[in-house]
Amino acid sequence: MDRASETVAAPGWLGKYELIGHLATGGMAEIHLARVKGIEGFQKVVVLKRILPALADNPEIVQLFLDEARLAATLQHSNIVQVYDVGVSDGSYFFTMEHVHGEDVRTILRTAGELGWTIGLSEALTIVLGMCAGLHYAHEKVGFDGNPLGIIHRDVSPSNVLVSYDGLVKVVDFGIAKAASRSSETQHGSVRGKFGYMSPEQCESRPLDRRSDLFAIAIVLYELTTSTKLFRGDSDYAIMKQIVEHPAPPPSTRRPGYPPELERIVMKGLERDRDRRYATAQEMQIDLETFVREQRLAISTVTMARFMEELFGRKIDQWRAAQKRGLGLIEHLQQTMTARTPSFSAVDVLLETKSASPVAVPRKRARKRNRALAIAATAALVVAAIAIGATRARSRAPKPTVAANVGIPIPQLSPIPPKTAVAPVETLIPTQTKTGTIIPSGTGSGSGSGTKLAKKSRTKHPAVETASTKKEFDPDSPVPP
């Protein structure tokens, strides 16, 4: 870009973009929430990523940054976060991309664990099918000259998959993606990516192809459907050694009653020998769609949006309340960011249960219905207490904390409890988990519910506190806290 055409950045501005709030800072760049304005009141919220000022004069860093921007800008798919603009202002290189009002999959896993939920097959497979579709598009992408771009994401992980509150699934962050069109490339022998989501060939710094991404997709599918971390270790080396030398344990060893056909799909994606894996993400997608049809699972943005509302109801309620006050999304996000100062940690936290519980659909938490039930249960307990006092019973009846046959904590009428701090992975040892058995859906029901859970208990995981109560945030994720 011609330096003469640059726009000098005013305080709080970068070119034509108004910087609303700082989201995260990584090793090479920082991420901001921003907006751009146009004529007749037009405005759009975007996520702006720019090179750190201290690195702006490093030609190699600038080239890597521009490679990422150019590569991502070629991808236009409903399951991939879109890049809008690439530019430079006052010597600062940046690009802007689509803002997704939602959460990343790592946050979904963590929040579900805090609430004691098991993510249902419908929701888990909706996420993974979106990943397969988006990544297959990227793998198949050709350039303007008609030649394949040879894109490999190389960093497929829960923090790089976003789910909007409307139920849309999008893959993000092609920052370390390998492509034939890149003018700069990773140094030979170096390893890049998140260690718990690397393929065996990636750990060994061997040449990669798209099947490396398929191994990572299978890991995410495994963790979504078992609520456990697949590869763990005391060090990065220990994790990579486990990936390279030890076959992954079948999901049924973590979750009794795991569907055999789904286990076959997962284990094929986790083959250490890539010649025995799926050849393309589309092949895995086809097998998963067949399983979905056979199980009559509800796979749609509507199903996913309902799940997101159950899991993040308080945040969504705050947004709806802001709309009623006449605020737009940008103003609401500004207020949210001002009210809290997030802690930007790159630690990949995933709740893990020591005692396995079966795959299950999440517990529905309709607000009005649950509040009415909780109030009724409270009234029943009051009447029971009066009766006990009237009989002058010497023995004191134990005070229940959960309404009988309802499973809703009495003191808490909100469908989503206050956020609790997340403990490091090493300390997450829940002593109570939900249990049950898998019951296939009726052949003629047509309900779309698929696999169901016979409820036996509904005990939540105990809250575990840490020294810091600040929310963790992945610098790679463009989702505002």
Secondary structure, 3 states (H helix, E strand, C coil): CCHHHCCCCCCCEECCEEEEEEEEECCCEEEEEEEEECHHHCEEEEEEEEECHHHCCCHHHHHHHHHHHHHHHCCCCCCECCEEEEEEECCEEEEEEECCCEEEHHHHHHHHHHHCCCCCHHHHHHHHHHHHHHHHHHHHCECCCCCECCCECCCCCHHHEEEECCCCEEECCCCCCECCCCCCCCCCCCCCCCHHHCCHHHHCCCCCCCHHHHHHHHHHHHHHHHCCCCCCCCCHHHHHHHHHHCCCCCHHHCCCCCCHHHHHHHHHHCCCCHHHCCCCHHHHHHHHHHHHHHHCECCCHHHHHHHHHHHCHHHHHHHHHHHHCCCCHHHHHHHHHHHCCCEECCCCCCCCCCCCCCCCCCCCCCHHHHHHHHHHHHHHHHHHHHHHHHCCCCCCCCCCCECCCCCCECCCCCCCCCCCCCCCHHHCCCCCCCCEEEECCCCCCCCCECCEEEECCCCCCCCCCCCCCCCEECCCCCCCC
